[in-house]
Amino acid sequence: MPVAVTVNHKTKPGLRDTVRATWESWMPAAVSANPGHLAYWYTFDRSDPQVIRAFQVYRDDAAAKAFLEHEAYAGYVAAVEHMLEGPPEVTMADVIWSKEMSHAGR
């Protein structure tokens, strides 16, 4: 069953673009090369200039766990942790329905 993972970062004031630049140096290549990622969005919250959210969908629990332990993710978190108000908040959810899933096999 696909698994959705949301990672929320709250940056220190004025550092969201710096965190983004750091993310761009670590994560796009790792995500693109990962067959376990079915989808990935990196977003800026419109109402809070300190919040970044990454929404990801993985093939299954094992793929999600493996990527959250991947050296690129660990390196990124280590590189930005001093720019964040606290550790990233990570939530996981089972994907019950998606537009893409509803068209599978048609």
Secondary structure, DSSP 8 states (H G I E B T S, - for coil): --EEEEEEEEB-TT-HHHHHHHHHHHHHHHHHT-TTEEEEEEEE-SS-TTEEEEEEEESSHHHHHHHHTSHHHHHHHHHHGGGBSSS-EEEEEE----HHHHTTT-
